[in-house]
Amino acid sequence: MKKKLTHFDARGQAHMVDIGAKDETRRIAVASGRIVMQRATAAMIAAGNAEKGDVLGVARTAAIQGAKRTADLIPLAHPLGLTRIAVDFNVSRTAVECSVTAETRGRTGVEMEALTAVATGLLTIYDMCKAVDRGMRITDVSVLEKKGGKSGHWVRKRG
């Protein structure tokens, strides 16, 4: 069965998908990503002594704001009434991983909000630490899981 791209109409023109007939359900998406850096940069973030302040606190706030502004950034994304955004960071010796859970009760999924939150949080870490480590790399931003709607529950396969 060939799937079609839903953001294009019969003439191939981009359009916003009509979600009016969809049922409102609880929808959840989990996304994650990481920013790879020098050991000294990760240690500085973990210790909370960056010159610009609390890197993870600011990045958490930025991730939440990113989720809330997704429809302003992604042209065909629907504005959503988010019911929850949870942002977690895990600092290792050479990276910070960001994980976001986005939730809503609505007619369309929250994958874009979770992805935008992750990217915004990681970009904020880069912005706050670039003075000491310009070589940081943002990697592996992806959806890990989604629940709700007609397509049901999906989990990314490992490997």
Steps between C-alpha positions, in 0.01 A plus 500: 500500500651829390461784749435848371643824630215676678633854469449507122169527319396320179689760293818459704468831680581532869201542730410469865336164567129516590470343845140610561351151466759330722409391851650681796722260691783522748819526295853459628837521325847442636806632316866524585830628372847575623774756478854364497773714654839508666529341844575835660179648354287213630666530842429874507132439416470223760661719767268789417781754482476626143570871465154563347321323788292184542536343155253217557243724669502743210500214247199342674307826479603540135384146418159568654474827308605321179221247542248779556617689187520202260211619282679835458816325374372203297277637223243218478486404870169561676497722810437267796378538854780316675409340831854408607862539398758312705868565428781288639876529457767240559859623509770245419876547470481637145135577423166622625192304400165675492175304523159661461150365556223709343131441568170637379139402467415574142460397139864485394823368644770681693810356333597836352469668840721239664760526221497880503542501877801267481664704224436830680639367828815370332548820300476696824776288653712573192428872527587516868823298467635595157752742648688205653419226244412596144539141381187366672277286276125446527412144400236228506190719529213257449157386613527203735132433563152626422159407638146594407295557192408262222852366456518397866823426684836507323847445651830546315682172455843493658802444280 
